[in-house]
């Protein structure tokens, strides 16, 4: 999965290819009418006031892709909360040179506010004060380990090449990675019982990532927006095949071995693990809610517009449809969650 997504030349996310939107393979919330960035801007403006009206603030986005969300966010901050905008610095943590180039074009009007880092660079510059670190659909694309229960025992699912058949095939091997065994033991401590034959994903990279982020924050918060759920739902018996899915040309499939490097591969985020691992690293849980709840609490409904026009393609009509889509779409209203974890300044 890591090679398919992040190989420097052939990885899906590293290619010079549009991935989000009509011409891509999937949609994100930021692709719906620009409203998601506006609501996030309102949230950030409120948090900036709590951090101190005269204090500088740093926004860090991990995995910003094309820069669409950053553009919406910064445009709205400049337009509606200019005092906040004037004292902020925006840092994009992005590994793909293609996406960095797209971001540079989109964010050209904000060039005095924007800079780029690799993940390692940003972590080494810490610990940071008065920061808001955020990501939108980042962790679902971290490479995962897949495990299957066979004869009551967990086996890791490996991949090998069938030379005669000319295709990849799976092979079950006993667990050798102690981190996987520890992750399964944690599920047992949560009284989660895995069924015979059940498959599941374990995102060790997510655990490592949130611990690194927590270690780089002296004061501030981490806002994680993604699709997923708590562990008891993700590993319930009705999810016998796990949650791994692939997307290409807006069509979903469950075959990660088809077209390696040419399709997105994702799995649902275990928010129980993020809450637990973040807490162990010093991040306290502030809020965990559906994306729908987050949008409503931060003013999305106030963006509905009165219109007497019968034109369904008028700007007001399109904007109102975007509001409804964000709130009513099964894909984005309940499945997506917002996790906010905070760390107060150390003495």
Secondary structure, DSSP 8 states (H G I E B T S, - for coil): -HHHHH-TTT-GGGSSS--BSTTSSB--GGGSTTHHHHHHHHHHHHHHHHH-TTS-EEEEEES-TTSHHHHHHHHHHHHH-HHHHTTEEEEEE---HHHHHHHHHHTGGGTTTEEEE-HHHHHHT--BSSEEEEEES-GGGS--EEEEEETTEEEEEEEEEETTTTEEEEEEEE---HHHHHHHHHHHHTT----TT-EEEE-HHHHHHHHHHHHHBSSEEEEEEEEEE-HHHHTSTT-TT-S-EEEETTEEES-TTSSTTSSEEE--EEHHHHHHHHHHTT-EEEEEEEHHHHHHHTTSGGG--------TTSHHHHHHHHHHHHHH-TTTTTSEEEEEEEE----
